[in-house]
């Protein structure tokens, strides 16, 4: 759906609700971008991270199989260990934190669908992302505040608008498989 007022909020852990929504709407495509993304919080709340990132995805995959819906799954560069850099889609994943491990596990579940697309993104920012690191940095810069960051990590911040445009393009072109999108 393209209109915000048509959006449906769903508890992805509630299979009855999911079943009702899939039955009522019979979606052709699901874009799954819900996740527990706070890396530090995932380390503290491991069970919750697994529920939000793996179990929720498993539930969606189950209904996508039943309804033959395509699943576009938003993943992360955190499925890699960061030792090599400049990863390509065929590189072996090797997550080093709970967030990356749960997203990698979810990717494997998504790959059981014939009709899927996994989009690996990195450091998303944009409107509505007040809790995101790039948005926080931009706010501090605007307020002439000091920013403290690590200097031994390279990332590719990605504007959420660019992700949305790319998703539209992948839908138009019926892209399947795994893509890195930053």
Backbone as ProteinMPNN parsed JSONL, in Angstrom:
{"seq_chain_A": "XXXXXXXXXXXXXXXXXXXXXXXXXXXXXXXXXXXXXXXXXXXXXXXXXXXXXXXXXXXXXXXXXXXXXXXXXXXXXXXXXXXXXXXXXXXXXXXXXXXXXXXXXXXXXXXXXXXXXXXXXXXXXXXXXXXXXXXXXXXXXXXXXXXXXXXXXXXXXXXXXXXXXXXXXXXXXXXXXXXXXX", "coords_chain_A": {"N_chain_A": [[0.839, -1.187, 0.0], [0.446, 2.236, -0.686], [-0.325, 4.534, 0.645], [-0.028, 6.264, 3.7], [-2.128, 6.239, 5.548], [-3.311, 3.845, 4.98], [-1.726, 1.979, 6.066], [-0.956, -0.936, 7.98], [-0.651, -1.927, 11.257], [1.04, -4.55, 12.799], [1.464, -7.249, 15.038], [4.045, -9.212, 14.689], [4.612, -11.508, 15.98], [2.286, -12.66, 16.668], [0.559, -15.152, 15.507], [-2.122, -15.666, 14.854], [-3.207, -13.148, 14.279], [-1.582, -12.465, 12.111], [-2.36, -14.473, 10.296], [-5.038, -13.73, 9.863], [-4.676, -11.226, 8.604], [-3.214, -11.935, 6.299], [-5.129, -13.559, 5.107], [-7.268, -11.774, 4.716], [-6.122, -9.717, 3.114], [-4.454, -10.91, 1.225], [-1.66, -10.562, 0.224], [0.6, -9.711, -2.446], [3.239, -8.986, -2.227], [5.433, -8.669, 0.493], [7.085, -6.364, 2.474], [9.507, -6.645, 4.688], [10.621, -4.95, 7.231], [10.706, -4.668, 9.905], [12.394, -4.872, 12.978], [14.559, -5.606, 15.761], [16.928, -3.414, 16.205], [18.877, -2.154, 17.7], [22.046, -2.565, 18.483], [23.494, -2.818, 20.909], [21.413, -3.207, 22.771], [20.406, -5.624, 21.844], [22.438, -7.327, 22.673], [22.006, -7.347, 25.383], [19.318, -8.084, 25.729], [18.861, -10.818, 24.703], [17.031, -12.943, 24.196], [14.705, -11.527, 23.493], [15.672, -10.19, 21.24], [16.043, -12.367, 19.545], [13.391, -13.227, 19.274], [12.18, -10.962, 18.022], [13.725, -10.629, 15.694], [14.147, -13.134, 14.516], [12.062, -15.113, 15.086], [9.756, -13.617, 14.388], [10.284, -13.199, 11.681], [10.302, -15.832, 10.784], [7.594, -16.473, 11.185], [6.382, -14.753, 9.288], [7.485, -15.794, 6.915], [6.313, -18.314, 6.886], [3.588, -17.71, 6.351], [3.912, -16.383, 3.932], [4.715, -18.49, 2.327], [2.363, -20.034, 2.329], [0.561, -18.314, 1.001], [1.857, -17.745, -1.305], [3.332, -15.374, -1.483], [5.686, -12.807, -2.235], [8.619, -12.112, -0.393], [10.313, -9.376, 0.753], [13.107, -8.802, 2.44], [14.608, -6.826, 4.818], [17.861, -6.646, 5.632], [21.165, -6.575, 7.003], [24.528, -5.204, 7.078], [25.776, -6.227, 9.222], [25.853, -8.942, 9.244], [28.285, -9.753, 8.522], [31.739, -10.073, 9.602], [33.385, -7.89, 9.43], [36.112, -7.906, 8.961], [37.202, -8.056, 6.389], [35.907, -6.158, 4.627], [34.26, -4.158, 2.066], [32.368, -6.053, 1.114], [30.854, -8.534, -0.987], [27.82, -9.905, -2.351], [28.098, -12.677, -2.476], [29.957, -13.339, -0.559], [30.973, -15.129, 2.363], [28.969, -15.185, 5.248], [29.573, -14.022, 8.598], [28.693, -13.278, 11.394], [29.363, -11.234, 14.303], [28.081, -10.33, 16.533], [25.088, -10.358, 18.579], [22.923, -9.097, 17.276], [23.727, -9.211, 14.52], [23.922, -11.994, 14.308], [21.261, -12.826, 14.726], [20.014, -11.644, 12.536], [21.339, -12.939, 10.462], [20.48, -15.555, 10.901], [17.775, -15.183, 10.398], [17.92, -14.486, 7.69], [18.593, -16.979, 6.558], [16.24, -18.361, 6.985], [14.474, -16.873, 5.389], [15.558, -17.477, 2.916], [14.494, -19.94, 2.386], [12.219, -19.532, 1.006], [11.004, -19.553, -2.312], [10.453, -17.225, -3.691], [11.925, -14.531, -2.943], [13.656, -11.624, -1.665], [16.559, -10.467, -0.32], [17.744, -7.658, 1.183], [20.627, -6.184, 2.022], [21.532, -3.676, 4.134], [23.056, -0.625, 5.453], [23.659, 1.31, 8.274], [21.21, 3.118, 8.461], [19.568, 6.238, 7.846], [17.503, 9.182, 8.18], [14.348, 10.928, 7.729], [12.313, 10.697, 10.593], [14.005, 9.053, 11.951], [15.033, 9.52, 14.569], [16.364, 8.162, 16.604], [18.492, 7.017, 15.425], [21.977, 6.656, 14.692], [23.262, 8.365, 12.765], [21.377, 10.402, 12.444], [21.431, 11.399, 15.06], [24.053, 12.362, 15.153], [23.933, 14.36, 13.177], [22.115, 16.11, 14.364], [23.619, 16.904, 16.602], [25.761, 18.193, 15.323], [24.379, 20.315, 14.146], [23.762, 21.702, 16.441], [26.187, 22.568, 17.28], [27.602, 20.796, 18.938], [29.948, 18.547, 20.5], [31.052, 15.587, 18.942], [31.571, 12.277, 19.715], [33.172, 9.498, 18.493], [34.085, 6.178, 17.369], [37.177, 5.427, 15.702], [37.992, 3.378, 14.136], [36.346, 1.985, 12.497], [34.663, 1.469, 9.458], [31.821, 2.53, 7.761], [28.856, 2.597, 5.706], [26.767, 4.932, 5.56], [23.285, 5.199, 4.838], [20.713, 6.782, 3.17], [17.347, 6.63, 4.008], [15.368, 7.237, 2.156], [16.603, 6.61, -0.254], [16.77, 3.859, -0.002], [14.026, 3.207, -0.059], [13.363, 4.016, -2.68], [14.996, 2.253, -4.112], [13.876, -0.188, -3.348], [11.367, 0.012, -4.598], [12.249, -0.068, -7.266], [13.387, -2.662, -7.364], [11.096, -4.14, -7.065], [9.658, -3.448, -9.383], [11.382, -4.576, -11.285], [11.318, -7.192, -10.552], [13.299, -8.419, -8.905], [15.254, -10.98, -7.419], [16.8, -12.931, -4.771], [19.84, -11.986, -3.189], [20.909, -8.77, -2.32], [23.275, -6.148, -1.886], [22.779, -3.014, -0.509], [23.607, 0.104, -0.286]], "CA_chain_A": [[0.0, 0.0, 0.0], [1.277, 3.421, -0.816], [-0.776, 5.621, 1.505], [0.274, 6.04, 5.111], [-3.355, 5.921, 6.275], [-3.657, 2.464, 4.686], [-0.762, 1.098, 6.715], [-1.505, -1.841, 8.989], [0.317, -2.309, 12.28], [0.854, -5.967, 13.082], [2.398, -7.939, 15.924], [4.516, -10.337, 13.879], [4.718, -12.693, 16.829], [0.929, -13.171, 16.843], [0.247, -15.881, 14.277], [-3.545, -15.527, 14.525], [-3.362, -11.844, 13.623], [-0.945, -12.587, 10.791], [-3.227, -15.303, 9.444], [-6.191, -12.906, 9.475], [-4.237, -10.194, 7.654], [-2.888, -12.593, 5.031], [-6.385, -14.027, 4.527], [-8.064, -10.621, 4.293], [-5.466, -8.868, 2.109], [-3.802, -11.751, 0.223], [-0.623, -9.707, -0.373], [1.54, -10.242, -3.432], [4.591, -8.681, -1.756], [5.603, -8.182, 1.866], [8.392, -5.754, 2.75], [9.724, -6.893, 6.122], [11.696, -4.101, 7.754], [10.61, -4.619, 11.363], [13.494, -5.594, 13.63], [15.222, -5.018, 16.911], [18.166, -3.023, 15.539], [19.837, -1.579, 18.633], [23.061, -3.616, 18.653], [23.793, -2.975, 22.334], [20.233, -3.775, 23.42], [20.351, -7.036, 21.45], [23.398, -8.046, 23.518], [21.427, -7.426, 26.73], [18.032, -8.775, 25.652], [19.116, -11.814, 23.665], [15.794, -13.663, 23.879], [13.828, -10.593, 22.785], [16.272, -9.985, 19.918], [15.736, -13.557, 18.759], [11.958, -13.183, 18.95], [11.871, -9.883, 17.084], [14.47, -10.729, 14.436], [14.098, -14.475, 13.917], [10.73, -15.713, 15.167], [8.84, -12.804, 13.587], [10.584, -13.492, 10.273], [9.828, -17.204, 10.541], [6.139, -16.397, 11.06], [6.072, -14.158, 7.989], [7.859, -16.748, 5.868], [5.296, -19.366, 6.89], [2.395, -17.229, 5.643], [4.29, -16.103, 2.539], [4.676, -19.779, 1.623], [0.962, -20.419, 2.152], [-0.132, -17.419, 0.067], [2.746, -17.514, -2.443], [3.705, -13.951, -1.475], [7.119, -12.51, -2.255], [9.089, -11.439, 0.816], [11.507, -8.537, 0.671], [13.611, -8.784, 3.817], [15.668, -5.855, 5.045], [18.893, -7.208, 6.499], [22.201, -5.675, 7.487], [25.93, -5.569, 6.878], [26.251, -6.857, 10.463], [25.988, -10.392, 9.061], [29.713, -9.96, 8.273], [32.577, -9.764, 10.767], [34.067, -6.615, 9.221], [37.565, -8.055, 8.789], [37.586, -7.883, 4.98], [35.375, -4.926, 4.06], [33.828, -4.196, 0.668], [31.778, -7.372, 0.889], [29.918, -8.757, -2.084], [26.716, -10.755, -1.935], [28.498, -14.085, -2.386], [30.88, -13.557, 0.553], [30.446, -15.905, 3.48], [28.61, -14.369, 6.402], [30.207, -14.41, 9.844], [28.342, -12.216, 12.339], [30.126, -11.262, 15.552], [27.267, -9.882, 17.66], [23.757, -10.962, 18.603], [22.121, -8.504, 16.21], [24.148, -9.824, 13.262], [23.601, -13.43, 14.33], [19.821, -13.017, 14.537], [19.679, -11.284, 11.156], [21.858, -14.025, 9.616], [19.558, -16.685, 11.06], [16.552, -14.81, 9.689], [18.206, -14.599, 6.256], [18.527, -18.39, 6.174], [14.817, -18.718, 6.945], [13.925, -16.219, 4.199], [16.07, -18.175, 1.736], [13.679, -21.138, 2.122], [11.178, -19.107, 0.069], [11.446, -19.435, -3.697], [10.274, -15.849, -4.134], [12.391, -13.642, -1.88], [14.756, -10.714, -1.904], [17.227, -10.006, 0.894], [18.48, -6.418, 0.953], [21.529, -5.859, 3.129], [21.735, -2.234, 4.22], [24.044, -0.205, 6.438], [23.506, 2.585, 8.984], [20.134, 3.887, 7.85], [19.224, 7.527, 8.453], [16.515, 9.951, 7.436], [13.196, 11.433, 8.473], [11.724, 9.747, 11.525], [15.039, 8.2, 12.531], [15.66, 10.284, 15.649], [17.191, 7.305, 17.447], [19.575, 6.471, 14.618], [23.263, 7.297, 14.971], [23.544, 9.467, 11.839], [20.483, 11.5, 12.816], [21.961, 11.981, 16.297], [25.253, 13.121, 14.796], [23.525, 15.565, 12.452], [21.53, 17.015, 15.358], [24.715, 17.47, 17.4], [26.47, 19.148, 14.473], [23.529, 21.513, 14.027], [23.789, 22.403, 17.721], [27.603, 22.822, 17.596], [28.021, 19.923, 20.029], [31.054, 17.634, 20.206], [30.656, 14.222, 18.614], [32.602, 11.283, 20.012], [32.942, 8.261, 17.755], [35.256, 5.339, 17.17], [37.854, 5.78, 14.448], [38.538, 2.166, 13.527], [35.268, 1.289, 11.796], [34.142, 2.141, 8.269], [30.435, 2.163, 7.466], [28.279, 3.29, 4.561], [25.432, 5.439, 5.907], [22.385, 5.123, 3.71], [19.482, 7.532, 3.327], [16.183, 5.743, 3.912], [14.667, 7.536, 0.895], [17.275, 5.837, -1.305], [16.343, 2.463, 0.178], [12.645, 3.111, -0.543], [13.402, 4.077, -4.152], [15.594, 1.008, -4.599], [12.88, -1.252, -3.171], [10.411, 0.159, -5.705], [12.894, -0.54, -8.492], [13.51, -4.126, -7.327], [9.749, -4.684, -7.277], [9.38, -3.282, -10.816], [12.238, -5.488, -12.062], [11.141, -8.526, -9.978], [14.622, -8.905, -8.49], [15.234, -12.029, -6.389], [18.118, -13.3, -4.266], [20.426, -11.133, -2.156], [21.575, -7.57, -2.826], [23.796, -5.162, -0.938], [22.166, -1.749, -0.889], [24.072, 1.2, 0.576]], "C_chain_A": [[0.869, 1.231, 0.0], [0.866, 4.555, 0.113], [-0.533, 5.284, 2.96], [-0.983, 5.632, 5.884], [-3.828, 4.493, 6.01], [-2.719, 1.469, 5.365], [-1.445, 0.273, 7.805], [-0.395, -2.161, 9.982], [0.003, -3.733, 12.72], [1.897, -6.441, 14.089], [2.825, -9.208, 15.188], [4.712, -11.618, 14.679], [3.355, -13.342, 17.059], [0.472, -13.827, 15.539], [-1.224, -15.763, 13.883], [-3.802, -14.226, 13.788], [-2.762, -11.884, 12.227], [-1.824, -13.377, 9.826], [-4.42, -14.487, 8.957], [-5.809, -11.867, 8.427], [-3.915, -10.805, 6.294], [-4.16, -13.08, 4.333], [-7.189, -12.865, 3.959], [-7.445, -9.881, 3.11], [-4.771, -9.637, 0.993], [-2.682, -10.992, -0.505], [0.251, -10.441, -1.392], [2.971, -10.111, -2.925], [4.527, -8.173, -0.321], [7.002, -7.584, 1.962], [8.585, -5.805, 4.252], [10.923, -6.087, 6.605], [11.623, -3.952, 9.27], [11.751, -5.435, 11.965], [13.903, -4.874, 14.903], [16.642, -4.7, 16.424], [19.224, -2.417, 16.455], [20.842, -2.67, 19.019], [23.354, -3.869, 20.132], [22.628, -3.61, 23.082], [20.083, -5.253, 23.076], [21.29, -7.882, 22.311], [22.853, -8.26, 24.929], [20.167, -8.282, 26.736], [18.066, -9.795, 24.517], [17.833, -12.538, 23.239], [14.84, -12.78, 23.085], [14.357, -10.327, 21.376], [15.953, -11.17, 19.011], [14.264, -13.567, 18.348], [11.672, -12.181, 17.844], [12.518, -10.092, 15.712], [14.354, -12.084, 13.744], [12.676, -15.037, 13.913], [9.718, -14.936, 14.323], [9.032, -13.081, 12.1], [10.083, -14.881, 9.904], [8.314, -17.222, 10.356], [5.731, -15.826, 9.707], [6.354, -15.129, 6.851], [6.803, -17.847, 5.754], [4.055, -18.924, 6.102], [2.699, -16.85, 4.202], [4.277, -17.388, 1.72], [3.243, -20.19, 1.334], [0.275, -19.61, 1.062], [0.674, -17.143, -1.198], [3.074, -16.027, -2.605], [5.221, -13.823, -1.536], [7.472, -11.785, -0.959], [10.367, -10.669, 0.504], [11.948, -8.298, 2.109], [14.761, -7.793, 3.93], [16.633, -6.426, 6.067], [19.962, -6.148, 6.754], [23.593, -6.153, 7.101], [26.517, -6.228, 8.122], [26.277, -8.382, 10.375], [27.443, -10.759, 8.747], [30.52, -9.564, 9.514], [33.369, -8.469, 10.622], [35.557, -6.714, 8.977], [38.019, -7.72, 7.368], [37.169, -6.521, 4.442], [35.014, -5.098, 2.598], [33.253, -5.557, 0.282], [30.893, -7.386, -0.342], [28.893, -9.791, -1.607], [27.122, -12.213, -1.732], [29.465, -14.371, -1.237], [30.19, -14.315, 1.686], [30.143, -14.978, 4.656], [29.287, -14.917, 7.655], [29.93, -13.324, 10.892], [29.079, -12.373, 13.669], [29.338, -10.731, 16.754], [25.872, -10.494, 17.528], [22.877, -10.406, 17.485], [22.453, -9.16, 14.868], [23.785, -11.296, 13.189], [22.108, -13.661, 14.111], [19.407, -12.667, 13.111], [20.178, -12.365, 10.182], [20.946, -15.248, 9.696], [18.254, -16.411, 10.314], [16.755, -14.904, 8.176], [18.072, -16.042, 5.783], [17.076, -18.867, 6.089], [14.17, -18.126, 5.697], [14.351, -16.963, 2.939], [15.324, -19.477, 1.445], [12.497, -20.817, 1.208], [11.754, -19.071, -1.343], [11.451, -17.975, -4.132], [10.651, -14.891, -2.993], [13.474, -12.705, -2.401], [15.281, -10.273, -0.55], [18.036, -8.779, 0.515], [19.32, -6.121, 2.181], [21.867, -4.374, 3.073], [22.764, -1.915, 5.304], [23.704, 1.174, 6.977], [22.458, 3.487, 8.317], [19.902, 5.196, 8.595], [18.197, 8.218, 7.586], [15.378, 10.375, 8.331], [12.605, 10.337, 9.346], [12.738, 8.864, 12.217], [15.777, 8.863, 13.677], [16.601, 9.453, 16.51], [18.398, 6.744, 16.698], [20.847, 7.302, 14.782], [23.549, 8.488, 14.053], [22.652, 10.663, 12.165], [20.981, 12.191, 14.089], [23.186, 12.843, 16.007], [24.886, 14.429, 14.098], [22.913, 16.588, 13.417], [22.617, 17.677, 16.194], [25.507, 18.496, 16.589], [25.686, 20.451, 14.335], [23.537, 22.355, 15.302], [25.209, 22.719, 18.193], [28.094, 22.028, 18.802], [29.161, 19.025, 19.557], [30.493, 16.236, 19.953], [31.825, 13.298, 18.918], [32.24, 9.985, 19.313], [34.232, 7.454, 17.702], [35.906, 5.719, 15.847], [38.446, 4.561, 13.742], [37.466, 1.346, 12.794], [34.842, 2.132, 10.6], [32.746, 1.626, 8.003], [29.977, 2.96, 6.259], [26.878, 3.766, 4.922], [24.552, 5.55, 4.673], [21.077, 5.852, 4.027], [18.283, 6.616, 3.085], [15.379, 5.999, 2.64], [15.282, 6.759, -0.267], [16.898, 4.358, -1.224], [14.935, 2.283, -0.386], [12.603, 3.125, -2.065], [13.964, 2.782, -4.734], [14.618, -0.16, -4.459], [11.849, -1.185, -4.28], [10.985, -0.375, -7.005], [13.021, -2.063, -8.514], [12.155, -4.8, -7.525], [9.402, -4.607, -8.772], [10.135, -4.309, -11.647], [12.123, -6.94, -11.599], [12.482, -9.177, -9.625], [14.453, -9.926, -7.356], [16.657, -12.302, -5.938], [18.564, -12.395, -3.153], [21.148, -9.983, -2.816], [22.122, -6.745, -1.66], [23.334, -3.799, -1.423], [22.586, -0.67, 0.098], [24.371, 2.414, -0.292]], "O_chain_A": [[1.926, 1.25, 0.631], [1.663, 5.465, 0.343], [-0.796, 4.167, 3.404], [-0.917, 4.78, 6.77], [-4.668, 3.982, 6.75], [-2.902, 0.257, 5.25], [-2.383, 0.729, 8.459], [0.68, -2.615, 9.59], [-1.15, -4.077, 12.981], [3.07, -6.077, 13.999], [2.053, -10.162, 15.079], [4.949, -12.684, 14.112], [3.278, -14.451, 17.587], [0.056, -13.152, 14.598], [-1.54, -15.761, 12.693], [-4.525, -14.2, 12.793], [-3.363, -11.394, 11.272], [-2.002, -12.983, 8.674], [-4.775, -14.542, 7.78], [-6.548, -11.656, 7.465], [-4.296, -10.259, 5.258], [-4.259, -13.019, 3.108], [-7.728, -12.955, 2.856], [-8.161, -9.461, 2.2], [-4.522, -9.08, -0.076], [-2.753, -10.803, -1.719], [0.59, -11.613, -1.226], [3.808, -10.984, -3.15], [3.676, -7.355, 0.028], [7.985, -8.219, 1.579], [7.91, -5.097, 4.999], [12.076, -6.478, 6.419], [12.395, -3.193, 9.855], [12.037, -6.545, 11.518], [13.624, -3.69, 15.088], [17.459, -5.605, 16.251], [20.355, -2.191, 16.024], [20.523, -3.58, 19.785], [23.45, -5.021, 20.555], [22.84, -4.466, 23.94], [19.678, -6.048, 23.924], [20.972, -9.024, 22.639], [23.197, -9.239, 25.59], [19.967, -9.102, 27.632], [17.381, -9.643, 23.505], [17.589, -12.718, 22.046], [14.235, -13.233, 22.113], [13.579, -10.247, 20.425], [15.629, -10.986, 17.838], [13.936, -13.881, 17.204], [11.011, -12.499, 16.855], [11.92, -9.765, 14.687], [14.452, -12.167, 12.52], [12.149, -15.395, 12.86], [8.91, -15.54, 13.619], [8.062, -13.184, 11.35], [9.508, -15.077, 8.834], [7.805, -17.909, 9.471], [4.834, -16.358, 9.053], [5.548, -15.266, 5.931], [6.445, -18.259, 4.651], [3.536, -19.681, 5.281], [1.834, -16.981, 3.336], [3.876, -17.382, 0.556], [2.931, -20.64, 0.231], [-0.507, -20.155, 0.283], [0.229, -16.393, -2.066], [3.092, -15.497, -3.716], [5.947, -14.632, -0.959], [6.71, -10.942, -0.486], [11.362, -11.236, 0.053], [11.239, -7.665, 2.892], [15.763, -7.907, 3.224], [16.272, -6.662, 7.22], [19.674, -4.952, 6.72], [23.813, -7.334, 6.834], [27.638, -6.735, 8.081], [26.679, -9.047, 11.329], [27.792, -11.939, 8.712], [30.041, -8.814, 10.364], [33.964, -8.0, 11.592], [36.213, -5.688, 8.8], [39.099, -7.163, 7.173], [37.987, -5.805, 3.864], [35.417, -6.073, 1.963], [33.613, -6.13, -0.746], [30.267, -6.386, -0.692], [29.087, -10.456, -0.59], [26.542, -12.905, -0.895], [29.763, -15.534, -0.966], [28.993, -14.16, 1.927], [30.943, -14.112, 5.012], [29.544, -16.116, 7.763], [30.82, -12.546, 11.237], [29.379, -13.484, 14.103], [29.862, -10.686, 17.867], [25.527, -11.071, 16.497], [22.166, -11.16, 16.821], [21.554, -9.615, 14.16], [23.387, -11.792, 12.134], [21.723, -14.584, 13.394], [18.539, -13.326, 12.54], [19.51, -12.666, 9.194], [20.673, -15.895, 8.685], [17.699, -17.305, 9.675], [15.86, -15.352, 7.458], [17.499, -16.298, 4.724], [16.73, -19.675, 5.228], [13.4, -18.806, 5.019], [13.573, -17.064, 1.991], [15.499, -20.061, 0.376], [11.846, -21.726, 0.692], [12.875, -18.605, -1.543], [12.347, -17.539, -4.856], [9.805, -14.497, -2.19], [14.11, -12.956, -3.425], [14.525, -9.759, 0.275], [18.903, -8.838, -0.357], [18.787, -5.841, 3.254], [22.418, -3.885, 2.086], [23.274, -2.809, 5.98], [23.485, 2.106, 6.203], [22.796, 4.491, 7.69], [20.023, 5.256, 9.819], [18.033, 7.891, 6.411], [15.434, 10.202, 9.548], [12.419, 9.202, 8.906], [12.357, 7.998, 13.005], [17.002, 8.785, 13.759], [17.545, 9.994, 17.087], [19.234, 6.065, 17.293], [20.782, 8.514, 14.986], [24.031, 9.519, 14.522], [23.114, 11.805, 12.163], [20.954, 13.418, 14.186], [23.329, 13.932, 16.563], [25.458, 15.479, 14.392], [23.165, 17.787, 13.299], [22.549, 18.876, 16.466], [25.879, 19.547, 17.11], [26.251, 21.542, 14.4], [23.343, 23.57, 15.254], [25.42, 23.089, 19.348], [28.9, 22.519, 19.592], [29.316, 18.778, 18.361], [29.591, 15.771, 20.649], [32.937, 13.513, 18.436], [31.155, 9.438, 19.508], [35.32, 7.971, 17.955], [35.247, 6.274, 14.969], [39.294, 4.696, 12.859], [37.661, 0.164, 12.51], [34.679, 3.347, 10.708], [32.511, 0.418, 8.017], [30.652, 3.901, 5.84], [25.899, 3.081, 4.624], [25.009, 5.944, 3.6], [20.423, 5.567, 5.03], [18.22, 5.915, 2.076], [14.771, 5.074, 2.1], [14.568, 6.303, -1.16], [16.728, 3.692, -2.246], [14.674, 1.32, -1.108], [11.884, 2.332, -2.674], [13.459, 2.277, -5.737], [14.538, -1.018, -5.338], [11.487, -2.215, -4.849], [10.293, -1.056, -7.762], [12.793, -2.691, -9.548], [12.074, -5.895, -8.081], [8.915, -5.577, -9.353], [9.591, -4.854, -12.607], [12.752, -7.825, -12.179], [12.758, -10.319, -9.994], [13.625, -9.754, -6.461], [17.612, -11.951, -6.631], [17.779, -12.06, -2.265], [21.911, -10.182, -3.761], [21.509, -6.66, -0.596], [23.479, -3.465, -2.599], [22.008, -0.538, 1.177], [24.777, 3.456, 0.222]]}, "name": "protein", "num_of_chains": 1, "seq": "XXXXXXXXXXXXXXXXXXXXXXXXXXXXXXXXXXXXXXXXXXXXXXXXXXXXXXXXXXXXXXXXXXXXXXXXXXXXXXXXXXXXXXXXXXXXXXXXXXXXXXXXXXXXXXXXXXXXXXXXXXXXXXXXXXXXXXXXXXXXXXXXXXXXXXXXXXXXXXXXXXXXXXXXXXXXXXXXXXXXXX"}
